[in-house]
Amino acid sequence: MRVTVHDIAKRAGVSQSTVSRVLNNYPHIKKETRDKVHAAVEELNFTPDSVARSMITRRTHTLGLIVGDISNPFFAETAKDIIEFAKERGYDVLLSNTNHEEKNLNQAVQTFIDKRVDGLLVSSAYRENEALKRIEKAVPVMYLINRPDHEDVHCVVLDNEKGARLAIDHLVQLGHKRIAFIAGPLAYSASAERYKSFKHSLKTHGLLINEDHLFNAELSYDHVYQFTDNVLSMKNPPTAFFSFSDQMALAVMDAATHKGLSIPNDVSIVGFDNMNLSANHCIGLTTVSQHKEKMARTALDKLVLLIEKKEAVAGPIQVVLDPELIIRRTTTTIYKGDTSDGY
């Protein structure tokens, strides 16, 4: 038979209300009393009824996590960190993968509302989405990586404009003038910010912008591979690529290598994210780090703060992390015989 709070109270010699207070970590309870209750719990192998507890506390100790593409190692690694950090704080995490489709995002939001999650972490937010605006009124929502355009949201994001600037400055310092950019869809804030910074950085360095060298469609390995193959077949191909993500940078490397080009001697490549695979000695991708572990920890901690309301929060929580350029073997000085703009 299932052990109940009544059984624990009887074994410990205390009231049922005292058992409930101990199990819910109420303060001002004598250590002797706590020890008696915990001993009874262990002896009887008692498992609290989470459903019943949630009816009393109005919390499920469950968080929702929405990601855009779990097959992207960066999202998978970030999700793993969030789940581990949440466990440390006593929360379970329900994961939803949208495949970057708005209908899937809307469905995920409704599912998490139905599951009565205490809070929501969203890494694949479109700049405009009505479903997310609605859930913000129901539970605390923390955005990370991408954020909506409306200003009063809680978020932990990267300084994307600075990150793109670091990448372009690095390539220009190596002598590159024809730089292609894998931007991705501008419906995401991170993509739009990096795209804006890419164009501004080229102008700052007095370089021309070749629209044929810009990719701002939906990100997929095959599409980026084909785009790279096409632009490298042009009369004056780019000598360097800056990619929105490390995953898409791998597609660029694949296409360039398939054409018989040497990386970085023929073409330099910079990614963005610093996923774990990028540091592999066989890849050695130069990239802009988002500090994913710090981002995940900060986003989780701030969301729990909003849920538990242990501290007063004035206005939206908005944390902007500083990017870091990590130089590895996929970038080098351009061949001296190819320094013209070529446009």
C-alpha distance (Angstrom), angle and dihedral (degrees) to the residues before:
residue distance angle dihedral
M1 . . .
R2 3.80 . .
V3 3.81 114.0 .
T4 3.80 112.0 -123.2
V5 3.79 136.8 -161.2
H6 3.82 86.6 -103.4
D7 3.83 89.7 60.6
I8 3.80 91.6 49.1
A9 3.80 91.8 49.3
K10 3.80 91.9 49.9
R11 3.82 93.1 49.1
A12 3.84 93.2 46.2
G13 3.81 94.3 42.6
V14 3.81 94.2 -124.8
S15 3.78 136.5 109.1
Q16 3.81 123.6 -84.9
S17 3.81 90.0 -116.4
T18 3.81 89.5 56.7
V19 3.80 90.4 51.8
S20 3.80 89.8 51.1
R21 3.80 91.3 50.3
V22 3.80 92.0 50.7
L23 3.82 92.9 47.4
N24 3.81 90.4 49.9
N25 3.82 92.9 47.6
Y26 3.79 96.7 -116.5
P27 3.81 113.3 179.9
H28 3.80 126.6 -122.9
I29 3.81 96.3 47.1
K30 3.79 117.7 133.6
K31 3.80 116.0 -107.6
E32 3.80 90.0 -127.6
T33 3.81 90.4 57.1
R34 3.81 92.9 46.6
D35 3.80 90.6 50.3
K36 3.83 91.5 51.5
V37 3.80 92.3 51.2
H38 3.80 94.2 45.1
A39 3.81 90.4 48.6
A40 3.81 90.8 51.7
V41 3.81 90.7 48.1
E42 3.81 90.5 53.3
E43 3.81 94.8 44.3
L44 3.80 93.5 50.7
N45 3.83 94.5 38.4
F46 3.79 90.0 -126.3
T47 3.83 120.0 -169.6
P48 3.83 115.2 -165.5
D49 3.80 116.4 -124.3
S50 3.79 101.2 -116.2
V51 3.81 92.6 -165.6
A52 3.78 93.0 53.6
R53 3.79 91.2 44.5
S54 3.81 91.8 51.4
M55 3.83 89.7 53.5
I56 3.79 89.0 56.6
T57 3.80 100.4 39.2
R58 3.83 95.2 31.8
R59 3.79 87.9 -132.5
T60 3.78 130.2 106.8
H61 3.82 95.7 -168.8
T62 3.79 85.9 -130.7
L63 3.79 127.8 126.4
G64 3.78 130.1 -162.7
L65 3.81 120.7 -134.7
I66 3.82 121.2 -166.1
V67 3.80 118.9 -166.4
G68 3.78 129.5 177.3
D69 3.80 101.5 -139.2
I70 3.78 120.7 4.4
S71 3.83 89.6 -172.4
N72 3.81 87.5 69.1
P73 3.82 103.8 92.0
F74 3.80 91.1 -141.5
F75 3.82 92.3 59.5
A76 3.81 91.4 42.4
E77 3.80 92.2 51.1
T78 3.80 92.2 46.5
A79 3.82 91.3 48.5
K80 3.81 90.4 50.5
D81 3.81 90.5 53.0
I82 3.80 92.3 48.3
I83 3.80 92.4 49.9
E84 3.81 91.6 50.3
F85 3.80 93.7 46.3
A86 3.81 91.0 46.9
K87 3.79 90.8 52.7
E88 3.80 88.9 55.0
R89 3.81 88.2 56.1
G90 3.81 94.2 47.4
Y91 3.81 97.9 -102.6
D92 3.79 132.4 124.9
V93 3.81 119.9 -144.5
L94 3.81 128.1 -138.8
L95 3.81 111.6 -157.9
S96 3.80 127.6 -149.7
N97 3.81 124.7 -175.2
T98 3.83 115.0 -156.0
N99 3.82 100.4 -174.4
H100 3.81 84.2 -138.2
E101 3.82 91.1 -70.4
E102 3.79 118.4 135.1
K103 3.81 93.9 -146.4
N104 3.81 89.1 57.3
L105 3.79 90.5 48.4
N106 3.81 91.4 52.1
Q107 3.81 90.8 48.2
A108 3.80 91.6 49.5
V109 3.80 91.3 51.9
Q110 3.80 91.4 52.6
T111 3.80 92.1 46.3
F112 3.79 92.0 53.3
I113 3.80 91.0 48.8
D114 3.81 89.1 52.4
K115 3.82 90.4 48.1
R116 3.82 89.1 53.6
V117 3.80 95.2 -129.3
D118 3.79 114.8 -171.3
G119 3.80 92.5 -134.4
L120 3.77 143.8 -8.9
L121 3.81 134.6 -127.6
V122 3.81 114.9 -160.6
S123 3.81 123.5 -171.2
S124 3.81 99.3 165.5
A125 3.79 102.8 52.4
Y126 3.77 118.8 154.6
R127 3.76 115.5 -134.0
E128 3.82 87.1 -112.8
N129 3.82 123.2 31.6
E130 3.80 126.9 145.7
A131 3.82 95.5 -161.5
L132 3.79 91.4 60.3
K133 3.79 91.3 48.3
R134 3.82 88.6 55.5
I135 3.80 96.2 49.6
E136 3.81 90.7 48.5
K137 3.81 85.7 69.0
A138 3.81 92.3 52.1
V139 3.82 105.0 43.3
P140 3.81 137.8 3.4
V141 3.81 110.8 -82.5
M142 3.80 124.4 -162.4
Y143 3.80 119.1 -167.1
L144 3.78 122.2 -155.3
I145 3.82 131.8 -177.9
N146 3.83 91.2 0.4
R147 3.80 128.9 35.8
P148 3.81 136.9 -175.0
D149 3.78 120.3 -104.2
H150 3.82 96.3 -114.1
E151 3.78 109.0 101.6
D152 3.82 104.8 -136.8
V153 3.82 97.3 70.7
H154 3.80 128.9 118.3
C155 3.80 110.5 -120.4
V156 3.79 147.1 159.5
V157 3.81 108.5 -157.6
L158 3.77 141.7 151.3
D159 3.79 126.9 -104.1
N160 3.81 89.8 -106.8
E161 3.78 95.8 178.3
K162 3.79 91.0 56.2
G163 3.79 91.0 45.3
A164 3.81 92.3 54.8
R165 3.80 90.5 44.9
L166 3.82 90.8 54.2
A167 3.80 90.3 52.4
I168 3.81 95.3 48.5
D169 3.81 93.9 43.2
H170 3.79 88.7 53.2
L171 3.81 93.4 51.3
V172 3.80 93.4 44.9
Q173 3.80 91.0 50.1
L174 3.81 87.1 55.6
G175 3.81 88.9 55.9
H176 3.79 100.8 -101.1
K177 3.81 117.3 148.3
R178 3.80 103.2 162.0
I179 3.81 103.5 64.1
A180 3.81 123.7 169.5
F181 3.80 121.3 -155.1
I182 3.81 128.5 -149.4
A183 3.81 97.1 -157.2
G184 3.79 106.0 163.7
P185 3.82 124.7 -151.0
L186 3.80 114.6 -23.4
A187 3.82 90.7 -141.5
Y188 3.81 86.2 89.5
S189 3.80 119.3 75.7
A190 3.82 94.5 -136.7
S191 3.80 92.2 53.3
A192 3.81 93.6 45.5
E193 3.81 92.7 49.0
R194 3.80 94.0 48.4
Y195 3.82 90.9 45.7
K196 3.80 91.2 51.9
S197 3.80 91.7 48.2
F198 3.82 92.7 46.4
K199 3.79 92.1 56.8
H200 3.80 93.2 42.6
S201 3.82 91.9 49.2
L202 3.80 92.8 52.1
K203 3.81 90.6 50.6
T204 3.80 90.6 47.8
H205 3.79 89.4 55.7
G206 3.80 91.3 46.2
L207 3.79 93.7 -112.8
L208 3.78 126.7 144.7
I209 3.81 121.4 -115.7
N210 3.80 114.5 -130.3
E211 3.81 108.1 -160.2
D212 3.82 89.3 -159.8
H213 3.81 87.5 65.9
L214 3.82 94.2 56.9
F215 3.81 123.7 92.2
N216 3.81 114.9 -168.7
A217 3.81 102.6 154.7
E218 3.82 128.0 109.4
L219 3.78 109.0 -55.7
S220 3.78 117.0 -111.0
Y221 3.78 130.5 147.9
D222 3.81 93.7 -122.9
H223 3.81 94.9 47.9
V224 3.80 93.6 48.3
Y225 3.80 91.0 45.4
Q226 3.84 90.4 53.1
F227 3.82 92.5 45.2
T228 3.80 90.7 51.5
D229 3.80 91.7 48.1
N230 3.80 90.4 50.7
V231 3.81 97.9 49.1
L232 3.79 92.8 44.3
S233 3.81 87.3 56.7
M234 3.82 92.6 57.8
K235 3.81 122.3 108.0
N236 3.81 92.0 -107.4
P237 3.80 105.0 23.9
P238 3.80 123.8 -170.7
T239 3.77 116.0 -89.3
A240 3.80 92.1 -152.3
F241 3.80 140.0 30.7
F242 3.79 128.7 -152.7
S243 3.81 111.7 -162.0
F244 3.81 129.1 -158.0
S245 3.80 89.3 -135.5
D246 3.78 140.4 16.1
Q247 3.80 89.8 -120.1
M248 3.81 91.5 59.5
A249 3.81 90.3 42.7
L250 3.81 86.5 62.6
A251 3.82 88.7 56.6
V252 3.82 89.0 52.5
M253 3.81 90.7 49.8
D254 3.80 90.6 48.6
A255 3.82 93.4 51.3
A256 3.81 94.2 44.7
T257 3.80 92.8 49.1
H258 3.81 91.1 47.5
K259 3.82 88.6 57.1
G260 3.79 88.9 55.8
L261 3.80 95.3 -106.1
S262 3.78 123.0 144.9
I263 3.82 120.4 -125.9
P264 3.00 117.0 -114.5
N265 3.82 99.4 -1.9
D266 3.83 94.7 63.1
V267 3.78 99.9 23.0
S268 3.81 132.7 10.7
I269 3.82 122.0 -145.6
V270 3.81 132.1 -161.4
G271 3.79 122.5 -172.4
F272 3.79 133.5 -169.0
D273 3.85 128.3 -130.1
N274 3.82 105.8 38.5
M275 3.78 94.8 -127.4
N276 3.81 113.7 -172.0
L277 3.81 94.6 -102.3
S278 3.82 91.3 59.1
A279 3.80 90.8 71.8
N280 3.81 92.6 54.9
H281 3.81 107.7 122.2
C282 3.83 90.6 -128.1
I283 3.82 90.3 58.3
G284 3.80 106.4 26.7
L285 3.80 94.3 178.9
T286 3.79 118.6 -167.5
T287 3.79 103.6 -134.1
V288 3.79 148.3 158.5
S289 3.79 111.1 -107.8
Q290 3.81 120.0 -135.1
H291 3.82 90.5 -168.5
K292 3.80 88.5 -124.8
E293 3.81 96.0 -173.4
K294 3.81 92.2 52.5
M295 3.80 90.4 44.5
A296 3.81 92.0 50.8
R297 3.81 93.4 46.3
T298 3.80 93.8 46.9
A299 3.81 93.9 46.7
L300 3.81 92.1 48.6
D301 3.80 94.3 46.6
K302 3.80 92.9 48.0
L303 3.81 92.2 48.1
V304 3.82 92.0 51.0
L305 3.81 88.2 49.1
L306 3.81 89.3 56.0
I307 3.80 92.3 46.4
E308 3.79 98.2 47.2
K309 3.81 95.1 36.8
K310 3.80 92.4 -150.7
E311 3.80 89.6 147.1
A312 3.77 130.7 37.4
V313 3.81 112.1 -105.3
A314 3.78 116.7 -156.2
G315 3.79 112.0 -161.8
P316 3.81 127.5 -24.0
I317 3.81 120.1 -31.6
Q318 3.80 107.0 -122.3
V319 3.79 119.4 172.6
V320 3.82 120.9 -179.0
L321 3.80 115.2 -165.6
D322 3.79 123.8 -150.8
P323 3.84 115.4 -116.2
E324 3.80 124.3 -132.5
L325 3.79 127.3 -149.6
I326 3.79 110.8 -137.1
I327 3.81 111.6 -163.3
R328 3.79 116.9 -151.8
R329 3.79 135.0 153.8
T330 3.86 102.7 -63.9
T331 3.82 94.3 80.3
T332 3.78 130.0 61.1
T333 3.79 143.0 148.4
I334 3.79 112.9 -62.8
Y335 3.80 119.1 -106.7
K336 3.79 105.8 -90.2
G337 3.78 93.1 -128.3
D338 3.81 93.4 62.8
T339 3.80 108.7 55.4
S340 3.83 101.4 120.8
D341 3.80 123.5 109.6
G342 3.78 89.3 -122.1
Y343 3.83 95.5 -164.3
